[in-house]
Amino acid sequence: YGKGLQNLHSPVQLRVSPPKNAGASSGVFYFSTEEEGDLVSPDINDIFALYLKCFPDYPVSKEAFCNLLQLETAEILSDFNANKLIGFSIVRENTISLLCVDPFYRAKGVGSRLLQKSETAIAGQNFKHIILGRGKHYLLQGVPAEPTEISRFFQKRGYSAEWTSADMNLCLNHFSALALDIPPAPETVVFRFATEKDSVLLLNAVQKAEPAWKDFFISPSEPILIAFHAGEIAGFEFLSPKGGRFVKPESRTGSIGCVGVVPEERKKGIGRQLVSKGAEWLKLQGCMNIELRYVALVDWYQKIGFEVIRRQWMGEKDLSAV
């Protein structure tokens, strides 16, 4: 993504060829200009620098960038001009995790060619459906909804989105769970942190609430706050004091993630109480803000005090219709 509409110089002409000394299982493609005799491997520092150039509103550390995208196991399609990286796409299974084009080279066909090569790579693995951003390892859950040129770029090439997710923030300077106008949970619900003894009940609850999250809870690295009711886990959430993703280190931003309540315990106030108590705990850990990502229930979180700071267009494409 990071696409824009600028007419600067004529587009570079590209060819595709495997890199020197690359094994058949490397899973990485390299592009170079027609004029060059040798192909250039993309350097992680160049990839990261180009990402920051394309996404100034989504700052991350290089360590987080590499860890979240797991680049060593991804397929990277790279575009060069005179040995300079001008664009890249990161592909994993049926996901285009990221597509960046240097602003100087936009509106010249570079992004279109990278997208086409990405789709070809995905189709070559017999996938019939492509998603943008989200997947097993992702940085952005979709593509930025603003500026609108980004989503229009994909729409013109057959992508559509049924919804737009939100990133939200809660400032903790004056936050107090007791001051919130939200319904209380039943008095028999106990809120506490999960222990190893809760693992079976916890996985059962996750399976009921959101099966797609189950892998995240098998070997968790962050504290999990649970709502315990009638001998079962009724709700759960991850709390991460250092979990802010698109923030500056000095902002002391934590995160709350994977908030879930089992179907039979919903609409009892358990979910909002989980989030408010989690926010109080993060404040005690020294957090000044809480970041939420991948949010669909915007109104629900706004009642706790969260505000929308960014939105992402959740694009997809059906290859079987092409």
N, C-alpha and C positions, 0 to 999 in steps of 0.2 A: 504494500500500500504506500502511503506517502506520495501518492501521485498528484500531479497538478497540471495546469494547462499553461504552457509557456512555449513560444516559438523563438528559438535562439539560432542554432546553427543546423545544418543539414544532418540527418541521422547517420550514425555510424553503421557500416555494413558488417554483419557478424557471421561467423561460421561456427559450427559446433564440432568438437573433436575431443576424445578422451585425453586426459593429461598424461604427460610422461611419467613413467614409474608408478602409475596408478594401477592397482590390482583390479581384477574384474569385479570384485565385491566391494569396491570402495564406495559405490553409491553416490559419487559426486561428479557432476558435469562442469566443464569449464568453457567459457566463451572467449574468443579474442577477435580483434579486428582482422579483416582480410589482409591488411598490409603486413602484419607481424608474422614472423616465421615460427616463433616459439609461443607456447601457451603459458599462461600465468596462473598459478594456484592462488585462490583467495586467502588472504591472511586474516586471522580472527580479529586482529586489531583494526584492519581496514573495514571488515564487515561491521564491527561494532561502531566504528566512527561514522560509517554511512547511515546506520540505523539512527544514531543520535541526530544526524543532520536532517533525516527525513521525519523524525518524530520528536521534535523538541518538547512537546507537551507530555511525553511519556518517558521521562528520564529513569534509567535504571543503572545499576553498577554493571561493569563487565562480567563480574562473577555471577550475578543474578541472571544476566542475559544468557550466558553459556549454560548455567545449571537448568534454567527453565526450559530452554529450547533443546538441550541435549544434542548439541551440534555434531558430536562425534558419531552419532548414529542416524543423523538426518541426511537427506539428499539436498545438496546445495547447487543451485544453478546460478552461475556467476557471469557477469557481463563486463568486459574490459574495453578500454580504448587507450592505446599507447601505454599499456601496462598499468593503467589506472582503473580501479574498480569503480564502475559507474552504476551497477545495479546487481541485485541478487534476489533469489527466491529460495525459501526453505520449505522443503516438501517432506512430509512423513505420512506414509500410508495414503489415505484419501484426503489429507489436509494440506492446504497451503498455509503454513504457519505465519509466513511473513513475506512480503514483496516490497522491496525498496528500490527506488531509482533516484540517482543524484538529481537535485533540482535543475542543474545546468543542462541535463540531457533529457528532460521530460518533453512529452509531446513530439517525440521523434521515433516512436515505434519500439523503443527499448522495453518498456513495460509490457506492451502487447506481446512481444516475442518471448519474454520471460514467462508470461502467463501461459502462452501457448505451449512452451516446452514443459512447464509444470503440469499442465493438463495431460500432455502426452505421456509424461512419466507416471502419472496416476492411472491413466487408462491402461498403460502397459502392465500394471499390476492387477488388472481385471476389476478395478473398482468402477462402479457406475454412478457414483455420487461424490461430489467434491464439497468440502466445507472450508470456510475461510477462518483462520485464527485458531479456534478452539480445537482440541484434540487431546491426545495422550500427553503431549508436552507442548505447552503453549505460553506465549508471552501476552498477546492480546487475544481476548475471546472472540473478537470479530474484526471489523475494520472501523476506524474512526468515522463517526457519523458526520463530523465536521472537520474540514470543509466538505461540502456535498460533492465536489468533483471526484472524491475518492470512490464513493458508492456508485456514482454515475459511470465511472470507468468500468466497474464490474458489471453494472446493469446492461451496458451496451454490448457486453460480451456474454450475455445469457445468464447472469447471476440474479437471484432474487432473495429477499429476506422476509420472513413472516413476522419478525419482531426486532426490536432494538433494545439491547441490554444497557444497563447503566453502571457507572462507577460512582460511588457515593462517599461522602466524608462526614464525620461527626466530630466537631470540636469539643474537647473535654474540659475546657477552661472553667466553665460554669455548669457542667453536667452534673445532675443528681437524679438517680433512678427514682428516688422517693417523690420527686417533683413531677414526674411524668403522668400524664392523664391516659393511662392504659389500664385495662382490666387486670385484676389480680389472678394468679393461678390458684387452683384449689389448695386449701390449707394442708392437705395430705401430700402434696408434691414436695419433694426434697431436692434442692439444687446443690450439687457437689461436683468435684472433679472425678473423672473416671480413673479406676485403677486396673491393673492387669486382671484382677478377678472379674471385672465387668466385661471382658472382651467378648464372650459369647453372646451375652445379652445385648451388647452394643452393636455387634455385627447383625444380629437379628433385627434390631430397631432400624439400622441403616437400610437393610434389605427391604423393610416395609415402607420406609419414608422415601428413599431415593436410591434404588439399586445401583445406579451408575457411579455412586460415590464409594461403593464398598471397598475398592482397592485402596482408597486414601486412608481407610481406618484399620487396615490390617497391621501395618507397622508405623503408627503415627509418631511424628517427631515433635508435635506441639501438644500443649495441654488441651484436654477435651472436657468441657463443662457439660454435665448431663442433668436432666430432670428425671428423678426417680419416683415412680408412682405405682402403688399396688404390686410391688415385686417385679416390676418391669421398667425398662428405660423408655420414657415417653418422648424425650427430646434430647437433642445434642447439638454441639457446635464446637468448632476449633477456635482457640484463642491464641494469637501470636503477638507478643509484645514488640517484635521486630519484623512484623509481617507486611508492613507497607511496601508496595511494589513500585509505584510510580511517584516516588517522593524523594526529597533530599534527606540525607542522614540526620541533619540537625533538626528536622521537623518532629522527630520522636513519634513516629506514626506506627501504630499497631494495626492488626486486622482481625476481623471475625469472618469465619468461613464455614461453608457446609452446614448452615443452620437447618435442622430438620425436626419435624414432629411426626410421630406415627399417625396414620389416618384416624384411628379411633380416639386419639387424644387431642385432635385439632379443635379450634374454636373454643378453647377453654382458657386462653390467656397465657398458655405455657410458652409459646414461641417468643412473644415480646418480652416476657419476664426473663427468659434465657438471654436474650440479646442485651437487655438493660443491665442484668447482673454481670454479664460478661464485660460490658462497657465500664462498669464500676471497678471491676478487677483490673482491667487494663489501665485505668486511670491510676490505680494504686501502684502499678508497676512503673509509673513515670511517663506513660504515653500522654501526648498532648492532642493527638487526633486518632481517629479510627478510619481505616479505609475499607470499603466494601467493593468487591468486583463481581461482575457477571450477575447483576441484579435484575430480576424480572418484576418483583413485587415492590415497585418504587413507592407507592402510596403507603404500603404497610410499614416500610422503614422510615418514611418521613414522619410518621406519628411518634417515632422515638427521637426524632431530631436530626436524622441524616439528611444531607442535601446532595442533589445530583451535581457532579463536577464534570463528567464526560459521558458521552453515549457512544455505543458501538453498534454498527450495522451488522447483523448476523447473517451474512451472505452464504448462499449455497447454489449449486448447479447440478442438474441432472444430466449426466453424460449419455444416458440411454435415449434421450430425446434429441441428441445432436446428430 
